[in-house]
Amino acid sequence: MSELKPGTKIGLNGGGQVEIIKELGRGGQGIVYLVNLDGAQMALKWYLNDPGDKFYKNLERNINAGAPSDAFLWPEYITKRESGSFGYVMKVRPRNYYEFGNYLLAKVTFKSVTAMLAAAMKICDGFMMLHRHGYSYQDLNDGNFFIDPSTGDVLICDNDNVMPQGDKSGIMGKARYMAPEIVAGGIPDKYSDQFSLSVILFMLFYANHPFEGARVVACPCMTESYEKKFYGSEAIFIYDPNNDTNRPVRGIHQNVIRRWMAFPQLLRETFIDQFSEEKLRNPNTRLIEMKWKDIINKVRDEMVVCPHCGDEAFVEIKDSSTRCMNCGKTINTSLRLILGSRELPLTPKTEIFIDTDNIPDGRVAVDTTGTTLIQNVSPDAWVVETASGKIKQVDPQGYMPAKPGLKIKLKIHNEDYNLEITTK
Amino acid sequence: MALLDDVVSVPRRTMTVFFMIDTSGSMEGNKIGAVNDAVVNVLPMVDEISQTNPDAEIKVAALEFSSGTKWLYNEPKLASEFVWQDVRAGGLTSLGAACIELNNKLSRSGYMQAASGSFAPAIILLSDGGPTDDFQSGLTKLKSNKWFQAAIKVAIAIGDDADKDVLKDFTGSSESVLIVHNIEALKQIIRTVVVTSSQIGSKSSTAGDVSKQDQVIKDITDAVGDIKGAESAAAPAPAADNYDDWD
């Protein structure tokens, strides 16, 4: 076992060195130190025991390949093997990011549903990019995420088990987050990542575990064999429509009981499907991250700011008006922005998210005469075609009336989007 | 009611760390002083682990045994609420009676009544001698207890006079018996054992299907190698594939 004292200098592979400043935290595998690298403060994860050649080479390869997206606190340098072990250097986590566990313990809460949805989107995007680069994460659990509660921005950490899809890191994962086939002794891969991702998303939205209901609470002592049963061979989703033996328990699973019906039907249907017996048993039929992103987009489309009370509220897309779940007053959602299969209700103060980068592209406003407007808050001009065929331009920060029949062409990150305003 | 109002913590299962502390006359002096000091210092660490752990809430219970047995509190307590009263040494070593007492509390009508359920407990036995009562019948009874069977069990033998066979009987393997030879090692071992056991619920497991008990013991054994004056009671691994050269 190897620990490092402040002042110790450790050489980096490829030149340079880091100097230990102080310990930031420790886990089962190793210690994270604050270090000085050429005057910059970085974090060093130092393994208590040298995990071996294969691990070292894999880490080295991942560092050379670079991070799959900016969602990752990716290893940037690997140290030489000295003082009995080695470690890797990454950026220091900013102060305004809190561990996901703190959200589960209700010590930190999202400032808004918008932030919560942004976090979900960013997590899906991160794993989409990771899998797209041919990796699997292998050990996806609640300890891997740091989230900013006001923006929902996410940093994915513990990227040292990331392996090419199909390779074994030797890690199985954490109980309650492992896919059933891994609990049964399988090898983690991108499909088991996708299962763990669904569990994380469920916990992010509903703040309870998808398999922990009456049946699991009734078990007085959670031993390893019960764990294998309740989270593996006999896992039952708490809202399984065909099996009501594991429903959430009042007084214990409060969050999910409160939120299950308050959050959109699309989300309910998706989780019921993802945690159905069929999807649990057949890993390659699970939802891919890109589809998750589509779903989160649609869920976000259904979230508006209530023009009466100013709180965030979910509306039913299929209806032209919805009662606000906070103040009970009617929200008129008949004015719509159509984008492919998506319909975005245009209600005052609601932000419009066209793509998946979590940055609003438009904002709905009302002028002094009561006309509904859309503000272009994106960096590029929009081109608008009127019902009579006239072409208008809406510059960044500029406004346009939300008149049915207007067609909008815009570009975000070099991607073209065609939208149209309609009424329901 | 706004959408994110009134969010409460996820329900957590309780993991209880049981200390069984030998307070017989032979523990008097440095030994009992070191035990008291180690436990007082490890409680804030347990509290920290419990507070930041979304999987398990960690509680502590302590049973001292000498001529009789005594629980320090009549229920498991959060580490933050567990005010350690220094235990004093004197009297005999009623380990058999302690086993029976532990057996009584390892039940849902005893100490294991957490509303959201429990994880298997961790039981840490500290002793420097051998039992002076009917240990075997006490242990037999305890061994039929399902909570005990599922528990992580570690024994710390203080000095050479501790009856290692008895401790091995209690934990079920020589790997789970740790021997300490000095006060500093005793303190470090208590810290390592308690912290490792408390963290086990939130650790990722590795391939090879190692049980939690095995994993805790492996982590502790790794750590023991670095502590001067501490060793595992397990036999050493073979030094070679065979010893034919020595024939």
Interface residues (C-beta under 8 A of the other chain):
Chain A: M1 G27 G28 L48 N49 E99 G101 N102 L104 L105 A106 K107 T109 F110 S112 V113 M116 D139 N141 D142 G143 K168 G170 I171 M172 G173 K174 A175 R176 G185 I187 M203 A207 N208 H209 E212 V216 V217 A218 C219 P220 C221 M222 T223 E224 I252 H253 Q254 N255 R258 R259 A262 F263 D311 E312 A313 F314 M325 N326
Chain B: M1 A2 L3 L4 D6 V7 V8 S9 V10 P11 R13 Q51 T52 N53 P54 D55 R108 M112 A115 S116 G117 S118 F119 A120 K146 W147 A150 Q199 G201 S202 K203 S204 S205 T206 A207 G208 D209 S211 K212 D219 D222 A223 G225 D226
